Amino acid sequence: MEYVLGIDSGGTNYRVMAADLQGHTLGSYTGQPANHYCVPEDQVKRIIRESLDTCLGQFGGRRSDCRYLVVGTTGLDSDQDGVFLRELYGQIPGLDCPQYVVNDAELAHYTVTGGRGVLVISGTGSIGFGRDSQGHSARAGGWFCTILGDEGSGTWVSKRALRQLGRWLDGAAAEGVLIRRLCEELSVYTREDLNNIAVRIAAPPWKPPELGKLVNEAAAAGDPDAVTILKEAAALMITIAEDVANALRLSEKEPGFPLGVWGSNILKSPVLYDEFCALAARWFPGSPVVRPTRTATEGAVQLALERLSAGQTTSPAVC
């Protein structure tokens, strides 16, 4: 049976979906992440091949019957990344179909906006991607978290909450719902306790505690510090959107462009999302804020079918 494959290779999961040439789902699988910056190359290859074969095994699919592959992947941030990842997928035995390998932000952009306008992602990390009606593209943010990235993301919210906890330990912030919840969650009551957490975060893989849900719960309970953190995150996401829009001159050339949002940190936070929409109405008058209605793997499958139909066979240069 002929089919296409759509892959969403993110920082948390590796997702594969297969569909026949009419778009009907044949199989899907979610496995462990395959980010080549965090996982050894031999393990990346193993994860990819095992995930593909598990998906194909659900309907008896053969690699040789695949007619198109679309991959949206984290870690594609340079020309060198592009060469490595495209060779990686191109060398899978038996998978000789045309392949389109792009940054996962570009896949999310297509999935939400249909391929035109601006998308901002606020999940574990953050990034912005945009494309105008002429096909020109731009991106902003997405820098590695240890230097200057992740503005407005779940990681940023967690770090900002820890900073607020530090202010309370300094005697500079009042105790409220957020502080009490943080102390309870992290067992932090002294400067030494917080410093111990900071030392752990400073070591690879540079992962702070995931505190976004806690911050949202505190905000829902009316904690002003939690609300401030989430509104600050929304302002940072608007800045990323503005950087992309300015790079493409969208407000000037294509006012009213769609402004998509993606990622659990913004979509599951009423305070952050509502503040983002309020700021968007002022910064980008007439631009609708668009939420996703399908998954990234569904978007990858649709893009594979479109590119197959149009006879497109090449992957783009890295933005």
C-alpha positions, 0 to 999 in steps of 0.5 A: 500500500502506498502512503506518506509519512509525517514526523514531528521530532520535538524535544519531548517526543518523537511522533510518526504518522502514516496516511494513505494517498487520500489522507486516511490515517493508517498508523501512528506512534509516539516514542522518545525524543531524537534530538541530535544535540542531546542524544548520541548519533547512533541512538538517534538513528535507532530511535528513528528507525524503530519508531518508523517501523513500529508505525508501519507495523500497525498496517503492514507497511513497507518502507519502499512503499512510502511516496513522501516524507515530511519531517519537522524537527528540533535542532535544525538551526544551521546549514550544518544541522540541515546537512546532517539531518537530511543525510540522516533521513536520506540514509534510512534503508529502503526509504527512497522517497522524496523528503522534506526536512524542516525546523519544527517551528516551520511545520507548526507554522504550516499546521496552524496558519496554512503557510502564511503569516506569523507563528509564535511557539511557547512550549518548553522553549520558544521561537517565532517563524513567519512566511509572506505570500511570496514565500519569503520566510524569517524566524526569531528566537529559538536560541539555545537556552543556556545563552539567550533563548526561551523568552516567554516559554515554559522554561522561562516561566519556571526560571522567573518563578524561581527568581521570585522565590529568591526575592522572597528569601531576600526579603524583597517580595511578600509571601503569597499563594505562589511562594507558598506553593513553590516552597511546598513543591520544591522543599525550599525554605532557605537560601541554601535550598534554592542554591542547591536547585540552581547548582543542579540546573546549571549542569547538563541538561540545564533543565529547571523544575517544570513550574508552569502549571503551579504558576497558572494555578497561583494566578487563577487563585489571584496571586499578583506575582504569578499574574505578573510573570505570565503577563511578562511572558506574553509581552516577550512572545509579542516581541518575538512575533514583532521581530518576525513581522518586521523582518518580513515587513508584514504589517506594511505589505500584508496587514491582517496576516494570521498570527498563530500560537502553538505550545502548551505554555501559552495554550494552557494558560488563560492569563498568558493567552488572554494577555497575548491576545490583548497585546496582539490587538494593539500591536497587530490590528486586524490580525486574527490570533489563530489556535491549532486545530490539528496536531503537528503530525497531521500537518506534516501528513497534509504537507506531504500530500500537497508536496507529492501532488505538486511534484516538489522534492527539495528541502529549503535552506535554513532560515 
